[in-house]
Amino acid sequence: MEGRCAVETWAQFGFSGRSYKVKILCGFGTDVLICTGTEEIYVFSKRERKITTVLLLPAAVSDLVGNQDKQLIYVACRSGVYRVNLQFLLHRDQSSQADASSSPAELKISQECLVVGADEVSSLLLVGSVLLTLCQRDASWLLTLYKTPKQTASTSHEEFGSFHLPVVSAVDCGAAESNRGPRKGSVLICIHSGDVEASSPSNASAESTVAQDHFHLEPLLFKLLFGVEAALAKSPVILCGLPDGRLCFLPLRLPGSRLRVLHSLEQPVCFVGASVVTETGHAQCLVAAGEQGRVVLIKTDKAGSEGGSAMAAFTEGCVPGPVWCGCMDKSCFYYSTGADLLRLDLSEGSFARESKERGEETSGMTAAALQSPSSLNVCRVIALAEPACSTAGDVQLLGVSARGQLQRICLPAGRVDEGSSKLPSTQVSRSVRDLLSAIGDVCERASVLKTVIKSKNQFLRLLNHAVSVSFLLMADTTTDLPIKEKPIRCHFETSWSRLLQKDSLSLVCFLHNSSPFVLERGWTLSITVSPLSYSSSPAGESSSTNFSFPFHDLRPGQTFEASLPIAAAGDASFPMTVSCSLIFSLSSLLGEEEVAASFAGLQSSCISLPLSTLTVDWLHALQLNSPTAAHKMATVQPSSAAADSIQTFLSSRQLRCSGRTNKGGESAAKPESEKYSASVWVSSEIVRDTLKPKKSSNLDAKESIRDPEDLCLSLLERLLSEDTEGVKMGCQGDKIALSTSVAHARGPNGAAMKLTVKEINVGEEESTDKEATIEVQIESSSLAAVCGLHHAVLRRIQTLLQSATEKAASTKNVQILGLRRALQRAEIQQSQISGAFGEVVSTVQRDRLLLSVYQELRRNPLLIV
C-alpha cells in the first residue's frame, strides 16, 4: 500500500475553484497565513485549529512574503505593496481568546500601510533588509530593489536599484489550457552558497526571512552556475522564473551584475526549488518545473569532461502533468496535477534503482526516471507549503484544496520492502481509511459532474424550445394569418378606473399560448405604447412607453393577463399604437456572470419576435353615459366639475387677453358654447347587407333589420362594441343596452360627446330618385374630440366595408350621386383657402377661415357606397 496518506481538513475558506493564485506562508510560530488571490488573507492558528484573523486588503493580493524576526509581512496588491505588523494581530488574538466561539477578527489594512507605490506587482522576495519586486512594464520585466528601514515604525523604503529584461512572446499553452491549475505570473527565490558561515551577513539575511523561499546550494554547484565572482563575494543569487519559460538569475551584491538567462523551459515556470540535501545542509540539485510538466534538474557532474573537471549537468524531462503547485523536502519533489498528488524521489539512490529496473547502464539521473513518480491519492490540491518532518520520520504537508479547504496531509514514513507480504495493522487501517477518503472524493466529483451535466441539459432543452418558438412565430409572418388563428396571439380590452379622485384608462392584455411549447424563464412579453402621431419634445425625448412582463411557466392552452395604464383623464394623445413582441434573453436564462464567462459579447444580445401591432382609438377610450353612470358621475366627481369650471374660466381669460393684443382689437377665440360636428355617410343597403342580426330563435329576426331604427341601432352597437384589430372596449360597470341610436359619452380628454346614427336621403334636390343613407354624426364642444372620434368611426366603417359583398356594393349605380355639388363646394373652398394665404390677414382671421373650411368638409362628406 505504498503512497497512501491521511488527509485531515482543518478549515474551510470562503472560495471555491482553481482560478485563484493561492499561497501558504508558514514560519510564524503556530500561525499560518493563507492568501487566496482575493482581497482577504486568513491567519490560521495550528494550536486552536481555527481561523483567528482575516486581513482585508484594498485590492486583490498577488503575493506575500514575511520577516520572522520582526513579525512583518509584505503584501503585493494591484495598487502597490503593503507592510503589516503581525505583533498587533497576535495581541488582538490574545485579547479574544476568552471567547472560544467568537468569529474571526477582521482587520482592514489602510493606505497608511502602503510602502511601495508600484502597480501590478506579480512577485515579492525579502532578502534580509532588501525587498525585491517583480512586475511587467510595457515591453520589459522590471526587478526593483528597495532598502527596508531598520525601525519597524518607519515606512520609508528607498529604491536603490532596478534591472530590466526584455519581454518575449508568451509560450503556447493551448494544449493544457483546460487542465492546468491556478497560473502564477512569476516565481522569485533566493539561492545562497553552502560555504557561507552562519555569522556572515548573507546567512543572517536568510535566517531572518521565512525559509521557504531561500535555499542553500552546495558551493561547487553554486560556483558552476553563477560564477566564481558571486561565489567569492558570497553574494546571494536571485532566481527568477517567468511566464515565458525563462529561468533568470541576478547576483544581489556583485557590482555590475545584471539579469541573465540560466535556462528556458519553453513553458510558464510555476515552481523553482532545491533538494537532495546532504548532512551538511547543502542542496545538491536545483529543480525548475513548468506548468505543462516539463522539469529540469541541475546538479554537479564531476565526470562530465575528459579532463575530469566538474561541470553543471542539466537533465530535462517531463513528469505527468499538468503541474498546479509544488514543494520540496530534503530528497523529494511533491507536486499536484489536480487529479492526484505525486511524489518524485530525487535522491541519487532512487534514480540509480529506476535506471537498473529499466535496464539502463547509467547510474545517474535519467529523463526516463522522471516519468515514474509515486501517487499519494490526494486530489484537487492547488497550493502546498514547505513539508515538515516529525521525529518519527513522518512527512506532513499543508495544502489548500480546490474546494477551499485547508488540509494537513500526512505521508507514510518510507518505502515498504518489495519482498514483504505482510503489513502492520496500523498501516492497513490507515490505508483503508485513505482509500475510503479517496472514494469519497471521487463520489463528490461525480456528483458535481452530474449536476453540471443536468444543468447543461436543462439549458439545451430551454434553448431548443426558444429556437422552436422563434421558427413558429417567424412562419406566421409569412402566412398572414388572422389574429385569432395565430398560435401565440395578443388581444386587448380597455377599461376606465378611478383611483384617488382621478380617472385613468387601463389596457388589459391577454396573451393566449396555443402553441405546443411552454414559455419559461428567459421569455419576456414587451409592450410598447406610443401616440400614432405626435410632435417631438424640445428635449428630444421619446413619448413612447415600454412595459415588460417576464414569463415563468406559461403552458400550452393557458392565458397570461397583464394590465397597464396608458392614459389619465384629460390626456388627449389618441389614437395610440400598441406593439407587442416576445423577447428571449440569454442572460436571463443563464445569468450575467455565466454569460460573461462563457459567451463573451452576448451580455446584451436578445431575440425579438413581433406578435402584433394594434391601434387604440377614441372609440375604445369613450366613457358611455347611462342614467346610473350619470348619477355616479354627479356624486363622485365634484372636484372634476369644479376643476372643469376653473379651467373654462382660465381659458376664457387667456383668450380675452390674447384678443386684446391682436391688431384691430379682434376677439381671439370662439364662444365656449360653440359646437363642432362631423358626419360620415354610408349607403343603407351596404350597412343592411353587412350587419348580421343577433342570434335568436325568432324567425323574423332577419326581417327586423329592415326597420331603419333597428338598422341605425345595430350600426351604433357595432361601432361601440366591435373587436377592431384585436382591441375592444371592456366592461364599464353597469353598462346597459342601447335603446336609441343616440349615444352620449365623455372622451379621454374629458369633453362631452354625442354620437348619433340616423337614416337620411341623399341626392339632387330636384331629383326624385334619392339614395337611402345612414349618417353617423359626431358632435362636441372639443375640436380635438370631434377629429379623434371621426377618425375612429372611419376606421370602423372601413373594416365594415371589407366584409361587404360585391353584389351589395353594386346594387345601384349611385357612384356619381351629388358629385357635381361636391365639386362646386370644392371650388369655393379652394378659393377661400387661397384667399386666406394670399391676402394680408391676421392670424386669428386665417385660423377662423381654415376652421370653417374644415367644418364644412366634415358636415358634407361624400357618400360611401
PyMOL commands that set and color helices and strands:
alter all, ss='L'
color gray80, all
select helices_A, chain A and resi 86-95+111-113+174-176+201-208+211-213+219-226+228-232+348-357+368-371+425-479+483-485+586-590+592-598+627-636+638-661+663-665+684-690+701-704+708-721+783-802+806-809+819-838+843-859
alter helices_A, ss='H'
color red, helices_A
select strands_A, chain A and resi 6-12+23-28+31-35+40-45+50-56+61-67+72-77+80-85+105-108+114-116+121-127+130-137+140-147+158-166+187-193+214-217+237-241+246-251+260-264+269-277+283-290+294-301+311-318+325-328+332-336+341-345+374-375+381-384+388-389+395-401+405-411+488-499+502-513+519-520+523-531+545-550+553-554+559-568+576-585+606-616+623-624+676-683+727-729+742-746+752-762+771-780+863-864
alter strands_A, ss='S'
color yellow, strands_A
deselect
rebuild
show_as cartoon
